[in-house]
Amino acid sequence: MKLRIWCAAQPTEPELAADQVMTQVVPLLQQCHGNAEIAVCSLDAPTEITRQSEVLDYSLTHWAPLAPILWQQCESLTALVSQWGMRTGTGGLYQLPLAQTAKGTLFGEVIGCLEGRWQLPIHASDRQRQTLYALGRRLLDHLQAPVGCYFLQFGWQGEVVFERLWPFPTVAALASIGVQTPDWFTAHYQCLSAMPLRDLRIPDRETVPRLE
């Protein structure tokens, strides 16, 4: 089997650079499928992916959307969320990962950018979780989202301030490597390749930053 990983030559803030893909993502996916031929495709312009048999496309950039219509829908979610009566804005320092599997949605722990570094986990209260999970589920239902991992970017100002939904693991997912089993890049691969993804495990920690 061949695996094509698509990334941006000039990544935007949420996207991984090609060197990050080569040094951190490729080794993880080699562990998933030791016999796979992995090619990293760095793009300097948008492209339309032509599906091929025996090739699994794994996109980490909006320039190579596996489902172009889905990406367009994600771009227009801010207006929709406003219509739902929720606040929207920019500069969100938190992301909620969601894994859309063939059997339903798995919700991850919040990842936060604290002091310029992405950290996992960020503790959220039951009320905060309920709000975030309800929003995440409503967004995925609206999109009729195909399998894969999605990252809901938001701010917190006493309530959720929605920014956008990314239809691939963002740079924030790097915080899951060595912390969560499976990490979010592996989880994305499992979703795309129809492998079971039953749970997400993070060892208990004595001190965890709070969502605030």
C-alpha positions as a Markdown table, in Angstrom:
| # | Residue | x | y | z |
|---|---|---|---|---|
| 1 | Met | 0.0 | 0.0 | 0.0 |
| 2 | Lys | 1.1 | 3.6 | -0.7 |
| 3 | Leu | 0.3 | 6.5 | 1.6 |
| 4 | Arg | 0.4 | 10.0 | 0.3 |
| 5 | Ile | 0.7 | 12.7 | 3.0 |
| 6 | Trp | -0.2 | 16.2 | 1.7 |
| 7 | Cys | 1.2 | 19.3 | 3.4 |
| 8 | Ala | 1.8 | 23.0 | 2.5 |
| 9 | Ala | 5.2 | 24.2 | 1.4 |
| 10 | Gln | 4.3 | 27.5 | 3.1 |
| 11 | Pro | 2.0 | 26.4 | 6.0 |
| 12 | Thr | -0.4 | 28.7 | 7.6 |
| 13 | Glu | -0.5 | 28.9 | 11.4 |
| 14 | Pro | -2.5 | 25.7 | 12.0 |
| 15 | Glu | -0.7 | 23.6 | 9.4 |
| 16 | Leu | 2.3 | 21.4 | 9.9 |
| 17 | Ala | 5.5 | 22.2 | 7.9 |
| 18 | Ala | 7.0 | 19.6 | 5.6 |
| 19 | Asp | 9.9 | 19.0 | 8.0 |
| 20 | Gln | 7.5 | 18.4 | 10.9 |
| 21 | Val | 5.6 | 15.9 | 8.8 |
| 22 | Met | 8.9 | 14.1 | 7.9 |
| 23 | Thr | 10.3 | 14.0 | 11.4 |
| 24 | Gln | 7.2 | 13.6 | 13.5 |
| 25 | Val | 4.3 | 12.2 | 11.5 |
| 26 | Val | 6.0 | 9.8 | 9.1 |
| 27 | Pro | 7.6 | 7.7 | 11.9 |
| 28 | Leu | 4.2 | 7.4 | 13.6 |
| 29 | Leu | 2.5 | 6.2 | 10.4 |
| 30 | Gln | 5.3 | 3.7 | 9.7 |
| 31 | Gln | 4.5 | 2.1 | 13.0 |
| 32 | Cys | 0.9 | 1.7 | 11.9 |
| 33 | His | 1.8 | 0.1 | 8.6 |
| 34 | Gly | 5.4 | -1.0 | 8.4 |
| 35 | Asn | 5.2 | -2.1 | 4.8 |
| 36 | Ala | 3.6 | 1.1 | 3.4 |
| 37 | Glu | 5.4 | 3.3 | 1.0 |
| 38 | Ile | 5.0 | 6.8 | 2.4 |
| 39 | Ala | 5.4 | 9.9 | 0.1 |
| 40 | Val | 5.2 | 13.4 | 1.5 |
| 41 | Cys | 3.8 | 15.8 | -1.1 |
| 42 | Ser | 4.5 | 19.4 | -0.3 |
| 43 | Leu | 2.3 | 21.9 | -2.2 |
| 44 | Asp | 2.8 | 25.5 | -3.1 |
| 45 | Ala | -0.6 | 25.9 | -4.6 |
| 46 | Pro | -4.0 | 24.3 | -4.2 |
| 47 | Thr | -4.6 | 21.0 | -6.0 |
| 48 | Glu | -7.4 | 18.6 | -6.6 |
| 49 | Ile | -6.5 | 15.1 | -5.4 |
| 50 | Thr | -7.1 | 12.4 | -7.9 |
| 51 | Arg | -8.0 | 9.2 | -6.0 |
| 52 | Gln | -6.0 | 6.1 | -6.9 |
| 53 | Ser | -6.6 | 2.5 | -6.0 |
| 54 | Glu | -4.1 | 1.1 | -3.5 |
| 55 | Val | -3.2 | 4.7 | -2.4 |
| 56 | Leu | -4.4 | 6.2 | 0.9 |
| 57 | Asp | -4.4 | 10.0 | 0.8 |
| 58 | Tyr | -3.7 | 11.7 | 4.1 |
| 59 | Ser | -4.1 | 15.5 | 4.0 |
| 60 | Leu | -2.7 | 18.0 | 6.5 |
| 61 | Thr | -3.5 | 21.1 | 4.5 |
| 62 | His | -6.5 | 23.0 | 3.2 |
| 63 | Trp | -4.7 | 23.1 | -0.2 |
| 64 | Ala | -5.3 | 19.4 | -0.7 |
| 65 | Pro | -8.8 | 18.8 | 0.6 |
| 66 | Leu | -9.9 | 15.2 | 0.4 |
| 67 | Ala | -13.5 | 16.4 | 0.1 |
| 68 | Pro | -13.5 | 19.9 | -1.5 |
| 69 | Ile | -17.2 | 20.5 | -0.7 |
| 70 | Leu | -16.5 | 19.7 | 3.0 |
| 71 | Trp | -13.7 | 22.3 | 3.1 |
| 72 | Gln | -16.0 | 25.0 | 1.6 |
| 73 | Gln | -18.6 | 24.1 | 4.2 |
| 74 | Cys | -16.0 | 24.5 | 7.0 |
| 75 | Glu | -15.1 | 27.9 | 5.7 |
| 76 | Ser | -18.7 | 29.1 | 6.1 |
| 77 | Leu | -19.4 | 27.7 | 9.6 |
| 78 | Thr | -18.8 | 31.0 | 11.4 |
| 79 | Ala | -22.0 | 32.6 | 10.0 |
| 80 | Leu | -23.9 | 29.4 | 10.8 |
| 81 | Val | -22.7 | 29.3 | 14.4 |
| 82 | Ser | -23.7 | 32.9 | 14.9 |
| 83 | Gln | -27.2 | 32.0 | 13.7 |
| 84 | Trp | -27.2 | 29.3 | 16.4 |
| 85 | Gly | -26.8 | 32.1 | 18.9 |
| 86 | Met | -23.2 | 31.4 | 19.9 |
| 87 | Arg | -20.3 | 33.9 | 20.0 |
| 88 | Thr | -17.7 | 33.8 | 17.3 |
| 89 | Gly | -14.3 | 35.5 | 17.0 |
| 90 | Thr | -10.6 | 35.0 | 16.2 |
| 91 | Gly | -7.4 | 34.3 | 18.2 |
| 92 | Gly | -8.7 | 31.2 | 19.9 |
| 93 | Leu | -6.0 | 29.5 | 22.0 |
| 94 | Tyr | -7.8 | 26.2 | 22.5 |
| 95 | Gln | -8.7 | 23.3 | 20.2 |
| 96 | Leu | -11.1 | 20.4 | 20.8 |
| 97 | Pro | -10.2 | 17.3 | 18.7 |
| 98 | Leu | -13.0 | 15.1 | 17.5 |
| 99 | Ala | -12.6 | 11.7 | 15.8 |
| 100 | Gln | -15.4 | 10.9 | 13.4 |
| 101 | Thr | -15.4 | 7.1 | 13.1 |
| 102 | Ala | -17.7 | 4.7 | 11.3 |
| 103 | Lys | -19.4 | 4.0 | 14.6 |
| 104 | Gly | -19.8 | 7.6 | 15.9 |
| 105 | Thr | -17.8 | 10.4 | 17.4 |
| 106 | Leu | -15.0 | 10.3 | 20.0 |
| 107 | Phe | -14.2 | 13.5 | 21.8 |
| 108 | Gly | -10.6 | 14.2 | 22.9 |
| 109 | Glu | -9.3 | 16.3 | 25.7 |
| 110 | Val | -8.9 | 20.1 | 25.0 |
| 111 | Ile | -5.5 | 21.2 | 23.8 |
| 112 | Gly | -4.4 | 24.7 | 24.7 |
| 113 | Cys | -1.7 | 27.1 | 23.6 |
| 114 | Leu | -0.1 | 28.3 | 26.8 |
| 115 | Glu | 2.9 | 30.5 | 26.8 |
| 116 | Gly | 3.4 | 29.9 | 23.1 |
| 117 | Arg | 3.3 | 26.1 | 23.4 |
| 118 | Trp | 0.5 | 23.6 | 22.7 |
| 119 | Gln | -0.3 | 21.5 | 25.8 |
| 120 | Leu | -2.4 | 18.5 | 26.4 |
| 121 | Pro | -4.6 | 18.0 | 28.4 |
| 122 | Ile | -6.4 | 21.1 | 29.5 |
| 123 | His | -8.9 | 20.5 | 32.2 |
| 124 | Ala | -12.5 | 21.5 | 31.3 |
| 125 | Ser | -15.4 | 21.4 | 33.7 |
| 126 | Asp | -18.5 | 19.2 | 33.1 |
| 127 | Arg | -20.4 | 22.3 | 32.0 |
| 128 | Gln | -17.6 | 23.4 | 29.6 |
| 129 | Arg | -17.4 | 19.9 | 28.2 |
| 130 | Gln | -21.1 | 19.6 | 27.6 |
| 131 | Thr | -21.1 | 22.9 | 25.7 |
| 132 | Leu | -18.1 | 22.0 | 23.6 |
| 133 | Tyr | -19.3 | 18.4 | 22.8 |
| 134 | Ala | -22.8 | 19.7 | 21.9 |
| 135 | Leu | -21.2 | 22.2 | 19.5 |
| 136 | Gly | -18.8 | 19.7 | 18.0 |
| 137 | Arg | -21.6 | 17.1 | 17.5 |
| 138 | Arg | -23.9 | 19.7 | 15.9 |
| 139 | Leu | -21.2 | 20.9 | 13.5 |
| 140 | Leu | -20.3 | 17.3 | 12.4 |
| 141 | Asp | -24.0 | 16.5 | 11.9 |
| 142 | His | -24.5 | 19.6 | 9.9 |
| 143 | Leu | -21.5 | 18.7 | 7.7 |
| 144 | Gln | -22.5 | 15.0 | 7.5 |
| 145 | Ala | -18.8 | 14.7 | 8.1 |
| 146 | Pro | -16.9 | 11.8 | 6.6 |
| 147 | Val | -14.5 | 9.7 | 8.8 |
| 148 | Gly | -11.4 | 11.5 | 10.0 |
| 149 | Cys | -10.2 | 13.8 | 12.8 |
| 150 | Tyr | -11.4 | 17.4 | 13.1 |
| 151 | Phe | -10.1 | 20.1 | 15.3 |
| 152 | Leu | -12.5 | 22.7 | 16.7 |
| 153 | Gln | -10.7 | 26.0 | 17.4 |
| 154 | Phe | -12.2 | 28.3 | 20.0 |
| 155 | Gly | -11.6 | 30.9 | 22.7 |
| 156 | Trp | -13.0 | 31.0 | 26.2 |
| 157 | Gln | -14.4 | 34.2 | 27.7 |
| 158 | Gly | -16.8 | 32.8 | 30.3 |
| 159 | Glu | -18.3 | 30.9 | 27.3 |
| 160 | Val | -17.2 | 29.3 | 24.1 |
| 161 | Val | -16.1 | 31.7 | 21.3 |
| 162 | Phe | -16.1 | 29.7 | 18.1 |
| 163 | Glu | -13.4 | 30.4 | 15.6 |
| 164 | Arg | -13.4 | 27.5 | 13.1 |
| 165 | Leu | -13.4 | 23.8 | 12.4 |
| 166 | Trp | -10.3 | 22.3 | 10.8 |
| 167 | Pro | -11.0 | 19.0 | 8.9 |
| 168 | Phe | -7.5 | 17.6 | 9.7 |
| 169 | Pro | -5.1 | 17.4 | 12.6 |
| 170 | Thr | -3.5 | 20.8 | 13.1 |
| 171 | Val | -0.1 | 21.7 | 14.6 |
| 172 | Ala | -1.8 | 21.4 | 18.0 |
| 173 | Ala | -1.9 | 17.6 | 17.5 |
| 174 | Leu | 1.8 | 17.5 | 18.0 |
| 175 | Ala | 1.1 | 17.9 | 21.8 |
| 176 | Ser | -0.5 | 14.4 | 21.7 |
| 177 | Ile | 2.7 | 12.6 | 20.7 |
| 178 | Gly | 4.0 | 10.6 | 23.6 |
| 179 | Val | 1.1 | 11.8 | 25.8 |
| 180 | Gln | -2.0 | 10.2 | 24.3 |
| 181 | Thr | -2.6 | 6.7 | 22.9 |
| 182 | Pro | -3.2 | 6.8 | 20.0 |
| 183 | Asp | -1.8 | 10.3 | 19.2 |
| 184 | Trp | -4.0 | 12.3 | 16.9 |
| 185 | Phe | -2.0 | 11.7 | 13.7 |
| 186 | Thr | -2.3 | 7.9 | 14.3 |
| 187 | Ala | -6.0 | 8.3 | 15.1 |
| 188 | His | -6.6 | 10.2 | 11.8 |
| 189 | Tyr | -4.9 | 7.4 | 9.9 |
| 190 | Gln | -7.0 | 4.8 | 11.7 |
| 191 | Cys | -10.2 | 6.7 | 10.8 |
| 192 | Leu | -9.2 | 7.1 | 7.1 |
| 193 | Ser | -8.1 | 3.5 | 6.7 |
| 194 | Ala | -11.2 | 2.1 | 8.4 |
| 195 | Met | -9.3 | 0.7 | 11.4 |
| 196 | Pro | -11.1 | 0.5 | 14.7 |
| 197 | Leu | -10.7 | 3.5 | 17.0 |
| 198 | Arg | -12.3 | 2.6 | 20.3 |
| 199 | Asp | -10.8 | 4.9 | 22.9 |
| 200 | Leu | -8.3 | 7.6 | 23.5 |
| 201 | Arg | -6.1 | 7.3 | 26.6 |
| 202 | Ile | -4.0 | 9.8 | 28.6 |
| 203 | Pro | -2.3 | 8.9 | 31.8 |
| 204 | Asp | -3.4 | 10.8 | 34.9 |
| 205 | Arg | -1.3 | 13.8 | 35.8 |
| 206 | Glu | -0.9 | 15.6 | 39.1 |
| 207 | Thr | -1.3 | 19.1 | 37.8 |
| 208 | Val | -3.3 | 20.0 | 34.7 |
| 209 | Pro | -4.0 | 23.6 | 33.4 |
| 210 | Arg | -7.6 | 24.7 | 33.4 |
| 211 | Leu | -9.8 | 26.1 | 30.6 |
| 212 | Glu | -10.3 | 29.7 | 31.5 |
